[in-house]
Amino acid sequence: MDFTIALRYAGHVFFLRLHSLAFYYFPLFVRAEAEVDWKGIPTKRLSVRLLEMVILLLVCPFRSALSEEAVPSKPGYEIPGPVNAEDFLPKSAFAGRKQFIERSAWNNGLQNTYRIRAGNEEYEVTGREAALQFLQELRAISQLRQISTGKAITRGLGQSAKATYQTGKEIVRDPVAAAKKIPEGASRFFGKIKNVFSQDDEDTEKTSMSDTIKGVLGVAEAKRKLAAQFGVDVYSRNQELQKELDRVASAMAGGGLAFSIGTMPIGGAAGIGLTVIGVEQTVDSMIKQSSADDLRKWNEETLAKLGARSDLVIQFLNHPWYSPRQETIITASLKKAQVDPNLFLETANKALTDQDGRYFQHVAQLLAVYSEKVGPLETLRLEDGVLCALDKNGVLVVPVSFDYAIWTETIAQRADALAGLVSSDQNIKRAEIWTDGKLSDRTKAELGQRSIGYQSLLPSR
C-alpha cells in the first residue's frame, strides 16, 4: 500500500478509536471487527485497542517530517480515504441509540466501507445497500429477541397439526465452502482490466426436510410475513436473524402468537427497501407472497421465454450467491430490458462473493432503468470484463454499481479504454456510464474531457 495512503488510514482509524473510547467511557480495551465468514455473515474478531493506539501514536507524528521524495505518489490522481457517510446514507442510519452507522466511512476509490455500532460491538460492511441491510437486521434481531414465545410455540404447533397446509420443498443454498480473498463487486468487475473471472464449478443445491416440515406447519408463510414487516430479507444469510425469525414464526403459525408489529419501535427504515434503484411494487409483492419454489418456477419460465440457455438458467438458479429474492429481481429486470439474457447470465454466474451477487443485481436493474427511461437496448457486450449494452442509437451503456468513484489510476485506465473503444468501433457513437453511486467532481470533469457521459440515480444531498 502507498505510504501516504497508509498514514491517512492510520489517522482515520486513530480518530475512530478515540471516538469509541470517549463514547463508551473507556471499557475493556477490546473491540469487535466484522470479517465475512463462508456464509457471508460478519463475524467478530477481538483485538487489543491499547497496542493499536500505541503503534499509531508512534507512526503519526512522523508524517509532517516526511519529504516529498520519501512519500512517492502518482501525480494527478485522487487518493482513497475517509468520506462523510451522511452524503450516502439516509438520516435514519445514524439515528439509533443502540444500533447505528458511524458518520465517517472509508472509500477505496469505488466503494465505501461503513462502520456499524451495536452496543459495544463494531462491524465493518462494504457497500451502501449491504450496510443498510445489515443495520436493519441488527435492529430486527434486537426487537425479535424481546418477543417471548416459549408457551406460544407449543400452543401454535398443536393448533397447526389440526389444519392442512400445502407446501413444496424449499431450496436451500449454501455459499461455496471458501471464498477467495479478492476484490469484490465494483472493485472486481470495474476496477480491473484483465483476469477478473475465476470460479470453481460447484452445484450446492440441497433440499432440507426441516424446511418441508416448516412449510407443512405454516411456518414458511408466517416467516415471510414476519420478515416483510420487519423490513428484512427472509432469505438473508444472517444466521442470527434466521434463528429469531424461525422462533417467532413458529409461534405465530396456527395462531399460537398474535401481536402487532406495527406498534413495535423498530428503528430506521426497512433495509431491503432502501435501495437507490428500487424494486417495482408488483415484483416486491410477488417476492413477499410467494414461496421459494414458486419464485424459482417463475424465474425459470421467464428466462426461458427470453431465450436463455437452460444450462445457464440452472446454474444461475442454483448459484450460492444469489438468493431467491435477488434471482427474481434480476429476472424481472432482464424481462423489462428485453435483451438476450445469455451473456448476462454467463457473466453473473461467475460471482464469487455476496458482494459480487449484489453488484450484478444492480447492473441488471440499471439496464432495466435505462431501457425504461431512455430507450430499448439491442445487445449486450463484454468490454474488458465489463458488461455493457448497446442501444439502437449506438450509445454504449456502461452500467456500474458503486458508492463513490474518485479519479484514481484504475478509473483513468477504464475511461481511456472506453474513449478508445468509441473511436475504434464504428458501431459505437458514444459511451455513457449509468450508476447508482456518486462521482467526484474530478471524475466528472475527466469523463467530460473524454466525451464520456454519465448518469447517477443517487439523489443529490
N, C-alpha and C positions, 0 to 999 in steps of 0.2 A: 504494500500500500504506500502511496506517496506520503512523505513525512509530514508535509503541510496538512494533508487531509487527516492524518493520524492525530496531529496536535489539535485540530479543530474538533475532532470527535472526542478527544480526551477532555477538552474544555466543556463540551456539551454534556458528556456523561458526568463530569465533576459537578456541574451545576445541578443536574437532576439528583445526584446523591445528596447534596446539601439540602435541596428542597425536601427530599424524602425524610432526612433526619429531623429537619425542623417540623415537618408535618406530623410526624409520629413521636416527637419528644424523645428521641434517642432510644429506641427499643433495642433489642438484641442486634448485634452487628451482623445481621443476616438478611439476605434478600432472596426473592424467588424470581428467576427469569424464565421466560417461556421458550422452549425449543419445540420442535414438532416431532412427535413420535411417528411410528409407521402407520398409525391410524389417522395422522393429520391433526392430532389434538395437541394443543400446547401443554407441555409438561414442565414442572417446576424443577429448577436446579439451584441448589444453595451455593453461595459463595461468600467470602468474607469481605464485608464493606471496608473495614478498617485498613486492611492491607491494600485494597484497591485505591483508597484515598491517599495513602502514603505515597504510593507509586506516582499517582497523578500530581501530587504536590512537588515531587522531585522533578517531574518532567516539565510541567507547565512553565515554571519561571524561566526556562532556557529559551522559550520561544522568541522573546524580544532580542536575545543575543545572537540569533542565527543570522548569518549574512545571506545575501541573495544567492551566492554561489553554493552555500550549504543547503539551500532549500530549492532543489530543482523543481520546476513546474513548467507545464506546457502553456505558452502564452496564448491568449485569445480564447480560452475556454472557461466556462463557469465551473466552480468547484462544488461537489456534493457536500451537504452539510445540514444543519438544523433548519427547519421551516416552522412556520406558525400553523399548528394543526387546525386552528379556528378558520383558516382560509379554505379548508377542505371538508370539514365535518359540520353537522348541524349543532346548534347550541345545546340540544338535549344530551349530546355525548359528553359534555363537561359538567352537567348539572347535578349528577348524582352525588350523594354523600358517601356511599359505601362502594359503589362501582362507577368509575368514570375514566375518561381518557385524558391524559395529561396534555397541556396546551402546546407542547413542543414535540415535534416529530423529526425523524431523520430521513433525509432524501438521498437516494443513491444515484440520482441522475434521471430516474424514471419513476420509481416507486417510493412511497413513504412507509416507514416503519413507525407504528404508533405504540406508545407505552400505556397499558391499561392497568388501572388500580382496582384491586378488590380486597379491601381491608389492608392487611399488612403484606399482601402478595402483589407481585408485579408480573405482567405478561407483555411480551412484545409480539405484535402481529403486523404483518406487512400487507398493505392494500387497504383502501378506504372501505370497501364493502365487507371484507373479511373482518376488519376491526369493529365495524358497527354490528355485524352479526354476532361476533364473539361477546361483545359488551352486552347485547340483548340476551344472549344465552346465560351469561353470568347473572343478570338481573332476574331472568325467569327461574333459574335454579334456586336462587335465594327465596323467591316467592313460593315456589313449589314445595320447598322444604318446610315451609310454615303450615302446610296443609296436613293435618293428621288423618291417616287413612286406615289405621290398624283394624278397627271393627268394621269399617265400611267395606274393606276388601272381601272379608268373609261373607258379609251380607250380600254384596254385589255378585259374587261368584255363585252363590246359592240361587239368586233370582235369575241369573243368566242361564243356568242349567235348565230352567223350565221353558226357555224360549228356543226357537230355531233360527239360526243365522246362516246366511250364505257367505262363503269365503273361498278364496283361492290361495294357492301357495304364494308367499311373499318372496321376492327376490332379495337376497342379502348379498351385498357387495363388500368385500374386504379389499383394502388397498394392497398394493404389491408389498411383499414382505420387507423390503428395504428400499427406500428412495435415496438415490444418489444425491450428494450434496453439490448441486449445480444451480446456476441462476434459474429463477422461476418466472413464469408469467411474461410480462413485457420485457424484463431484463434478459430473458432467454430467447424469445421469439423475435424481438425487435432490436435487442441490444447486441446481437452477434450477427456477423455476416455469413459464416460458414460453420459446419459441424454442430448444428443445433439440435439434431434429432438423434436419439438413441433410446431404444426400448427393447426389453426382453419380452417376447410374446408369452403371454400367460393368461389362461382363462380362469378367472377367480369366481365364477358364478357358483352359488350354493343355494340350497333350499334348507330351511330350518323348520323342524317340527314344532318348536316352541312358537314360531310366528304363525303357523297354521292354527294352533290352539288359541292364540290370541285373537285371531280373526273369528273363530267359532264363538268365542265368548263376547264378541262385540268390542274388544279392547282396541283393535286396529282403528275402527271408526272413531271411537272416543279419543284416541290418541291424536288423530289428525285434527279433530275439532279443538282439542286442547292446545296443540301446537299453534294452530291458526290464531286462537285467542290470545296467546302469549307472544305472538309475533316472531316465532322461531320456525326453523325448517324441521319438519317431522323426520326428515332423512339426514339430519345433521350427524357428523361423525363424533360429536362431543359425547363421550360415553356417560359422563355425569348427567348431562341433560337427558339422554335416553333413559337412564335409570329412573330419574324423577318423573318423566313423562309416563313411563310404563307403570310406575307405582300409583300415580294418581288416576291414570286412565283405567287401570284395573279396578279401582274403587268406583269409578264413575259408571263402568259398564253395567247395564242392567238396573241402574238406579241406586246403586249402593252408596253413592256420594253425590250430593247435589249442592252446588254453590254457584254464586255469580262471580265470574272472574272479572266482569266489568267494574265491580266495586273494589277490586284489589288495586293497591297503589303500585303498579308496575312502572318503574321509571323509564322515561325515554320513549321514543317511537319504535315501531317494530323494525328489528334489524333487517329482516329479509325484504321489507318494503322500502327501505331507504337506499335504493339503487338510483344512480343518475339516469339511466335509460328507462327503467321501469318495466313492468310486465303488464300486458293487456289484461283487462278485468276478466274476460272470458277464459283466458289461459290460466290466470291465477285461481279462478273458481274451480276449474277442472282439476288443477293440482290438489287443491284442498279437499275436494269432494270425492276424488277417485282413488281407488286402491293402486298399489304399485303395479299389479298385474294389468289393470285397465289402462294405466298410463303407458305401460310397455306396448300393449297391443295398439294403442292409438299412434304411438311414435313409429312403430314398425310399419303400419299400414300407410301412414302419411309419407314417410321417407320412400317407401316403395313406389307410391304414386308420383313422387318427384323424380323417379328414375335412379334411385340409389342402388348400388350393388348389394346383394344380400349378405355377402361376407363382411362388407364394411359396416352394414347395419348391425349385424350380430356382434361384431367386435365393439362397436360404439355402445350398444345397449348393455353389454356385459362389462364395460370398462370400469375399473376400480375407482377412477377419479371423477366419474360423473354420476351424480345421484339421480333418481327418477325425476326430481324437480328440474335439475339442470338439463337433463335429456329432453324434457318436454319443452322448456324454454327455447333450447337450441332448435328443436324440430319445428316449433311454431314460427321461429324467426326465419328459418330456411324456407318454410312454406310461404311466408309473406314476401321474401326476397325473390322467390320464383326463379332460382338458378339451379343448375345441375349440382347436387349436393356431394358428389363423389370426391372431388378434390378437398372440400372442406372436411368431410369425414375422415379421409385418408390422413390429413394433416392433424386433425383434432385427436385422432386415435393414438398419436404419439405423445400425448400428455403423460408426464411422469409424476406430477405432484398435484395436490389440491389447488395450488395457485395457478398451475397450467390449465386445469379444468375451468376455473373461473375466467381465465383470460379468453379462452375460446368461446365460452358462453357470451361474453361481452362482444367479441368480434362478430358473432352471429347476429346479435341484437343491433349492432352498429350497421351491418349490412341491411337489415330489415328497415331501420330508420331511414337510411339513405334512399332506398327504393321507394319508400312511402313519401318522403318529403321532397326529393329531387326528381327521381325518375327511375325507370326499370334498369336492372343490371343485365348484361348479356352473358358474360362468362366470368368464371373465377380463374385467377392466375397465381402462381407461386413465384415471387421475385426475390431471389437471395434469401429464401427461407421464410419470407413474409407473405401471408395470404392476402391477396388483393383482388379487386373486381374491376372489370371494365364496363362502363355503361355505353349506351347506344351513341353517345356524342363523343366518344373517345376519351373520356375522363377516367384516369386510373385512380380508383378509390382505394385508399390505404387505411383500413380500419385497425386502430391500435388502442388497446386499453392500458392506461397508465394513470398515475396520480398527478405527477408534476414533472414535465420534461424540461430540463435545463440544457444549455448548449455545451455538451461535452464532445470529446473527440469521437466517441462512438456515434452520437447523433449526427455529427457533422459528416461522418462517412456514409451514414444512411441517406442523408439529404443529398449529398453529392451523387450517390448511386442512383437515386430517384431522378435527379436532374439529368444525369447521363442517359438514363433509360428513355426519358421523354424525347431527348434529341436524337436517339439512335433508332427508336421504334416508330415507324410512320403511322402505326395504328393508334398511338397514344398522342393525344393533343396536349394534355396537361395532367399533372398529378395533384391530388388533393388528399390530405390526411384528415380522417374523421376519428375523433376520440371522445372518451368520457372523462378526460382529465384536463389539466391546465398546462399551458405553455408559458415559459418565462418570456419577458419582453425581448430578450436577446434571441431566443429561439424563433420567435415570430418574425423578427427582423431578418434573420439569416434565411429563413424559409422564403420570405418575400423577395430577397435578393436572387434567389434561385428559381423564382416564379412557381413556387410550390404553395398551393393553397392549404388552408386548414379550417376545420370546423370543430369547435368544442361544444359538447352538450351539457357541460357543467355550468350551472347558473353562476354568474358573477356575484361576488360578495362585496 
